[in-house]
Amino acid sequence: MSTPSVTAPEVVIYLSDWCGYCRRARSLLESKGVAFTEIDVDLTPNSRAEMVARGGGSTVPQIFIGALAVGGADELQALDAAGRLDSMLKKNGA
């Protein structure tokens, strides 16, 4: 009998290329070896409105792990410091 495969949740980061907090969040995700989708709100039409509608704030970065709106770089780093980020990144996506 095979065990069910666990699929990591999709990670999406809304960002701006000029944003230092965005670079910090991207760097943390990269250090975890996480595949993620970047959406540049300055280059992608309607993406800022989409980001806010998904439950994120109006500033960048906004990070989503699956359907969960994590928040920005500070919140992402706080999750990591608390030891919660790794498990969130590995949970079965909903």
C-alpha atoms as one frame of an Amber mdcrd trajectory, in Angstrom:
protein
   0.000   0.000   0.000   1.448   3.357  -0.946   1.392   6.363   1.294  -0.386
   9.464   0.041   1.958  12.081  -1.316   2.124  15.394   0.449   1.985  18.394
  -1.790   3.593  21.573  -0.574   1.236  24.543  -0.642   1.720  27.125  -3.361
   3.742  30.091  -2.159   3.079  33.459  -3.803   4.853  36.715  -3.065   3.565
  40.035  -4.350   6.470  42.452  -4.547   8.134  45.420  -6.173  11.628  45.179
  -7.592  12.808  48.296  -5.725  11.596  47.123  -2.287  14.191  46.119   0.328
  11.616  44.230   2.417  10.676  42.291  -0.722  14.319  41.313  -1.259  14.527
  40.204   2.366  11.403  38.016   2.065  12.595  36.558  -1.245  15.983  35.773
   0.265  14.425  33.925   3.219  12.222  31.823   0.936  15.192  31.067  -1.323
  17.279  30.017   1.683  14.535  27.497   2.514  14.693  26.065  -1.021  11.048
  26.935  -1.549   9.592  27.249  -5.020   7.468  30.381  -5.158   5.694  32.587
  -7.637   6.603  36.269  -7.761   4.078  38.838  -8.897   5.525  42.312  -9.417
   2.733  44.753  -8.580   4.443  47.498 -10.576   4.565  45.445 -13.778   1.485
  43.208 -13.603  -1.824  44.986 -14.278  -4.436  44.673 -11.513  -2.098  42.642
  -9.306  -2.169  45.088  -6.388  -5.982  44.919  -6.296  -5.758  41.112  -6.525
  -3.274  41.067  -3.634  -5.593  43.111  -1.415  -8.651  41.055  -2.443  -6.856
  37.836  -1.446  -6.680  39.188   2.091  -3.256  40.762   1.987  -2.377  44.270
   3.005  -1.894  47.117   0.569   1.891  47.282   0.923   4.533  44.958  -0.467
   5.654  42.358   0.066   2.576  40.278   0.736   3.237  36.566   1.095   0.671
  33.805   0.747   1.262  30.187   1.696  -1.610  28.288   0.171  -4.739  30.263
   1.041  -3.132  31.800   4.144  -2.160  35.468   3.981   1.085  35.500   5.985
   1.736  39.231   5.719   5.031  40.890   4.907   8.726  40.251   5.436   8.579
  40.908   9.194   5.772  38.386   9.682   7.580  35.817   7.520  10.748  36.219
   9.574   8.777  35.995  12.837   7.265  32.682  11.704  10.744  31.414  10.894
  12.170  32.593  14.229   9.306  30.854  16.051  10.066  27.610  14.196   6.686
  27.552  12.450   7.616  28.468   8.869   9.155  25.146   7.807   6.068  23.153
   8.786   3.782  25.654   7.043   5.781  25.306   3.846   5.509  21.496   3.945
   1.829  21.053   4.826  -0.500  19.516   2.320  -1.978  22.321   0.236  -5.707
  22.913   0.545
